[in-house]
Amino acid sequence: MKAPAEVQNLTERIAEEIRSQLVNGALTPGQRLSEAALSESLEISRNTLREVFRMLTKEGLLVHEPNKGVTVAVPSMASIIDIYRVRRMIECQALAQAYPMHPALAQMREAVETAKVLRDEENWSEVGTANMAFHKAIVALADSERLNEMFSHLLAELRLAFGLLRDPHFLHAPYVDMNQKILQLFENGKPKEAAEELSAYLVHSERIILAAYARRLAEAGIKAA
């Protein structure tokens, strides 16, 4: 029998694995999750999986409905606005105040170069994943484990918002060059200008996601609040 600490570690590890699937776009908004299939593929008991489901439901990533099971959450318009508000507070501040030679700069460069290669291959979903890595590296500039952990949860919610837009090319293509511009400004010793560019970038991205959400509601015949 596993010790309580071992069970907790397993639960957290599986929860992080499912968050990663959300960030990578493997799980999409509204998708129903099969308890039997997931417990088999993850090689865990159903009891452990149910605990993971409870954890991720509290985080707003999953939704449990009696007699219907568990589905991937569909972000509300209010949550999308809040996500971008938090992103501007965290990312822009981290970039503006960053140490110029911070190790996370290498991660930013790698994410930009990876995105360029994937763009040439027209692998737009993975371009989105590289974009996530770029922004995760920006947050790492703040040297805060708490922020890093919080942002990893936020990324999972954000990818759900991205899932509302069914055209990954339209969603991700413009940001490859925008990321490059932000990186160049930062490398040229202009962190405040880079932060201003990032702020405008996030406003642009938020508008696109909110417009996609409004279209989804319109298609479903629901009037936005």
N, C-alpha and C positions, 0 to 999 in steps of 0.2 A: 504493500500500500504506500502511495506517495505521501511525503510529508506536506503539510499545508503550504510551506514556502515553495516547494517544487510545483504544486498545483497552481499557485499564483503566478509563478514564472512562466509556466506553460500557457496559462490563460493570456498573459500579457504578450507573450511571443506570438500566439495565434492571432490575437487582436491586431498586432502590428502587421502581421502578414496580410490580413484582410484589408487593413488600411492601405497597404502597398498596392493591393489589387485595385482599390478604388482610385488611387493616385495614378496608376498605370492605365486606367481606363478599362480594365478587365471586367469590372462590375459597373453596371450602368443604372441611372436613376429609374426607379420603378421595377427593377428586376427582382423576381421572386427567388429566394434562396432555399435550396433544398437541404434540409437538415441531414438527411441520409447521405446525399451525394457529397456534401461538404465534409461531414465527419469522416467519410471514407477517404476522400482525397487528401485531407489534412492528417489522417491517421490519428484521430483523437476520438474520445468517447462523446456520445451525444450530450452527456451532462456537462462536460467541459465546453463543448460548443455552445450550449445554452447560456453558460456563464459569459462566454465571449459575446454572444448576441446581446445579453443584458448590458454589458459594458458599452458596446458600440451604439446601442439604442439610447443610452444616457448621453452619449456624445452627439446624438442627432444624426448619426450616419446610417442607422437602420431604423425601421419602423416595425413594431410588432402589433398585429391586429388579431384579436381572438377569433379562432376558427378559420383564419386566413393565413397564418404563419408570418414569416419575416420577409420583408422586402427592403431593397436599397432605398434610402430616403430620396425624395424629390425636394430640393431646396425651395423654400418660399422666397418671395421677392424681398421680404424684410431681412431674411438671413443673408441673401446675396449682398444687399446694401451694407449690412453689418460686416460681412467678410471683407469687403473692399475698404471699409472705414478702418478696420484693424490693420489691413495690409499697408495702407498709406502711413499709418502711425508707426508701424514696426519697420517696414522696409526702407522708407525714405529717411527715417532717423538713423538707422543702421548704416546706410550708405553715406549720408552727410558727415557722420562723425567717425568713419572708419579709419583705421591705421592704413596708410598707403601700401605697405608691404605685407599686409595680412595674408596668411596662408590660404584663406578662402578665395583670394583673388585667382589662384590657379584653378580652383573649382569653377569659378565663373567663366574663365577662358575655355576650359574643357567643355562646359555646357554649350557655349556659343559655337565652338568648332563642331561639336557633335550635331547640333541642330542644323548647321550648314550642310553637312554630309547627308543627313536624313532628309533635308529639303530637296536636295538634288535627286534623291531616291524616291521622292514624293511619298514618304512614309510619314504622313501627317500626324497620326496618333503618337508616334514616337517623338516627333518634333515637339508635341505637347509635353511629353515626359521630360525631354531635355530642357524645355522652358521651366518646368517645375524645379529641376535641379539648379537652374540659374538663380531662381528666386530664393531657393533654400540656401544657396551659397551667400546671397546678399544678407540674409538674416544671420548667418554664421559670423558675419563681420562684427556683430555686436558682442561676441564672446559670452553668450548667456545660454547655459544649458536649458534653463526654463523656457526661454524664448524659442529655442530650437525644438523642444518637445511640443510646445503649444503650436508652433507653426507647422509641424508635421501633421498634427490633427487638422489644422486649418486647410492644408493642401488637399487632404482627402475630401473635405467639404467642397473645396473649390473645384475639384475635378468632377464632382457631382453636378455643380453648376455648369461646367463646360459640357457635360453630357446632355444638357438641354438643347444645345446647338448641334444639329445633326450634320453639320458640314465642317469637319475638322480642318480642311484646307483653308476655308474662309476664316476660321477662328485662329489658327496658329501661324499661318504664313507671314502675316505682317510683323509679328513680334521677333522674328529671327534678326532682322536688321535693326529693330529698336533695341534689342538686347546688346547688339554689337555697338551701337552708338553710346549706350549707357556705359558699357565696359570701356570704350575708348576715352570717354570723358573722365572716368575714374582713374584710368591708367595715366592720363595726361595731367594728373594733379588737380582735377576740378571736381571734388566730391560733391560740393553743393549744387553745381550745375547738373551733375549726374542725378542727384536726388530730385531736382526739379523736373528733369526729363522723365524720370521714373514716375513721379506723381502724375504728370500729364498722360503717360502710358497707362497707368492704372485707371484713370478716369475714362479713357477711351475703351479699355477692356470692360469696365463695369457697364458702360452704355450698351456695348454689344451683347453682353450676357443678359441684361435686363430686357433688351429688345427681343432676344430669343425667347425669354420666359413669357413675355407678353404674347408672342406669336403662338406659343404652346397653349396658353390659356384660351386664346381666340379659337384655335383649332378644336379645343375641347368644349367650346361654347360656354366658357366660364369668364365672367367679368372680373377684371383685376380690382382688388381693393384699393 
